[in-house]
C-alpha cells in the first residue's frame, strides 16, 4: 500500500502532466499547494509548494503564484 508521501508525490506528478498538456497556460503553484494541503494534511501548503517547485523545475514547466506576501 502507498503511504501518504508517495501518494502526494504521485499527485504532484499527475498535476505536472496536466501542466505540460496545458502549455503555454500556467498553473497557479500556490493555489495548487493550498488545495493539496487540504487533502494531504500532514504537510503544510508551504512544504507542498516546495515539492511542486522542485518537480516543475525538473520538468521545465512555468508557473504563476498568487501567494500573499
Steps between C-alpha positions, in 0.01 A plus 500: 500500500619850416577734789382862507835642384508270198138583422576873526793472258287296261236772508762774447633315196145453370450876531831558320373279216193725481720809498696359205176441310377853578808681368539791456240562772645491849369340816486711815756323715386647831130428439586140408713467816213626717259258330733204549566599863128454565529143375845418640466658843829364635674761279466877506420697186856637517652151505286393207586817310870412539434150361301648210781744424753217486291290263409800283867602470609146422239479223567858384144613550396858559269608779337799653455563868233703675659439838426791732810685613 
